Amino acid sequence: MAAWIGEGLLSTSKAEAAIDGYDKSPHVPGSSWPRAAAHVDGKIWDVAVSEWPRSPTGENRHLVTVLDRYGSEPLSYRATRGFRDRLKRSNLRHKAEFMAALDEHVMLTAR
């Protein structure tokens, strides 16, 4: 397994090593999900950003500015339902409005 991961990392070209200037690496199936990921050309990448990513120039940019520039796709029914159901079962605090928005999205995207 380690050899396979190493070979995959070594075969990654410089062009594939960044998404819009952010470092990325191939996502290892079965590993935990990173704070950020991207699906590009049929591949899943772990992307080295956070809610307050540092751009290659050293500037702090909030995630909202990245989404405003590059857009985003709504979560699928299955992804939203899974996230909502896990959140309901958890002890995490959240606003009632957030749960209501998740419920609405699940209803709107239901098959």
Secondary structure, DSSP 8 states (H G I E B T S, - for coil): -HHHHHHHHHH--TGGGEETTEEEEE--TTS---S-EEEETTEEEEE---SS-B-TTS-B--HHHHHHHH------HHHHHHHHHHHHHS-----HHHHHHHHHHHHHH--
